Amino acid sequence: MTSLPQAVPTAVPPSGAGPPAIRRVRRRRRPSGEPPPLPRHLNASGKWWLALSGLVVVAWVVVSATGSVGRFDVADTWVLQAFERIRSPALTRVAEVAGVLASDMAVYVLWLGNLAVLLVCRRWRHLFVVFAVGILVAKVGASMAETLQRPRPFEVEIIGAWAGYSMPSLPVTVLATFLLNIAYSLVPAGRYRTVAKWVVCALLAITALSRLYLAQDHPTDIAAGVILGVAVPLAAFRLLTPNDVYPVRYRRGRPAHLDVTGHRGQAIVRALEDQLGLLATSVEPFNLSGSGGSTPLRITVKAAGEGESCVFGKLYAATHVRSDRWYKLGRTLLYGRLEDEQPFHSVRRLVQYEDYVMHLFADAGLPTARPLGIVEITPEREYLLVAEFMAGAREVGDAEVDDSIIDQGLALVRRMWEIGVAHRDIKPANLLVRDGRLVIIDTAFAEVRPSPWRQAVDLANMMLVLGLRTDAERVYRRARTQFSDEEIAEAFAATRGLTMPSQLRRMLRQQGRDLHQEFVALLPYQLPSVRIQRWSWRRTGLTLATLFVALICAGITTELLRSPL
């Protein structure tokens, strides 16, 4: 159904001096049933392990309903008696040492050590998965053993330590889970993780042979424990922390910046051609230091004539929406709900909203990058917002700021007030200067019909950004030509550290200036600070709910640490 792309004589006209017009080809609608450019899958091994765990659950249900494990007992006893016949004092000492990993102390050290490393590395997503999977597997395994109530091996002398019922083997189940947790949360994907998986297999095999030699478990107990202990964390990590979204890495970098090489890079190129008719030749990260909530990209595409042009892309994934949700929940607990602070609930909504605001800015005459469209990479999980690339532009923090640039920045805020929009993230990385013209970008968190407080914060942040490259008196003098003293005083009364973007706060600290106080000192009068920390029923309820969940988790953890395996 796929045909060769045909040239379409439409092109994006350049705004001012810039790269040549972009070449377009005919778009292709993805046929029904065809997978998206970057499908999400569990891999064959994950499906096999889940299928095996399903068989274990079915067998457990059948045995629980019939109350008979006779056929399993006959085969298990035959295997255990074979191990009993080869026992010797030397082999017994070796078996006792080989089975130390399944002891209570060793298992708890593995689990708590894994959590401690993830906590130090601040890899929160993996930390929550490891914690939840550990509790889930331990609870499910203990419940299955308690329900089935299978006794320890009979007609064979048990020479190892044991406790509780045997089906499934709880020490082996928990050990398999914790070892796999370590492999998927601490070892980078690729060759190192492959080696780690083989090490896990070897350790489980040695432990299983030790427990069979000591007659601590039946063979079927160990098999069921390994299957459950591997299937649950394997599915959890591949579905909740996929490598292409949450890679395990030990170099510096923000988790919001996704890897755009490999399968994802190929998917982006293919999706750009199919959905926007753009022939991309390269996709590379761009200005990552100025973005903490998306992956900014510079995409090289074929021009209408000879040569190449560029477009700008912002790659959003479900991880960005979740991070925003947790970030705003944390701010609610710490500071109270800032006025009209609401998280996005899906990545599709986030991209649609930013695309809408970009069109709104452009239609209102605000200087911003022209939107070119939305590209779907993975439905409901990854989208690419494509816009005009501001070639030759420099961040306002690196550009020369004269009275013309100051007036343009202040006029931009005044225009946003007039059309009822607040940007909410005015910082040097979002203000560019190209050919003496100030351009504002990154409208993801802009708000339509904001509160007066939000509008006032925009004005103060704009004046602070402009003051970084000049001085407070010069910016204040130009601001009085477009704003009244009362409006400027209100802006600085509503703005302090919490309401400033982190990049702006960092640059102010680097300069060693209290620029906010310099502006306040120029005001003919001062207004009392606007209180932004508020106790509300929502903040109170969320705080109590968070403490309740934390107490439950602490209680479950304490219970697991006290109970023998």
Secondary structure, 3 states (H helix, E strand, C coil): CCCCCCEECCCCCCCCCCCCCECEECCCCCCCCCCCCCCCCCCHHHHHHHHHHHHHHHHHHHHHHHCCCHHHHHHHHHHHHHHHHCCCHHHHHHHHHHHHHHCHHHHHHHHHHHHHHHHHHCCHHHHHHHHHHHHHHHHHHHHHHHHHCCCCCCCCCCCCCCCCCCCCCHHHHHHHHHHHHHHHHHCCCCHHHHHHHHHHHHHHHHHHHHHHHCCCCCHHHHHHHHHHHHHHHHHHHHHHCCCCCCCCCCCCCCCCCCCCCHHHHHHHHHHHHHHHCECEEEEEECCHHHCCCCEEEEEEEEECCCCEEEEEEEEEEHHHHHHHHHHHHHHHHHHCCCCCCCCCCCHHHHHHHHHHHHHHHHHCCCCECCEEEEEEEECCCEEEEEEECCCCCEECCCCCCCHHHHHHHHHHHHHHHHHCEECCCCCHHHEEEECCEEEECCCCCCEECCCHHHHHHHHHHHHHHHHHHCCHHHHHHHHCCCCCHHHHHHHHHHCCHHHCCHHHHHHHHHHCCCHHHHHHHHCCCCCCCCCCCCCCHHHHHHHHHHHHHHHHHHHHHHHHHHCCC
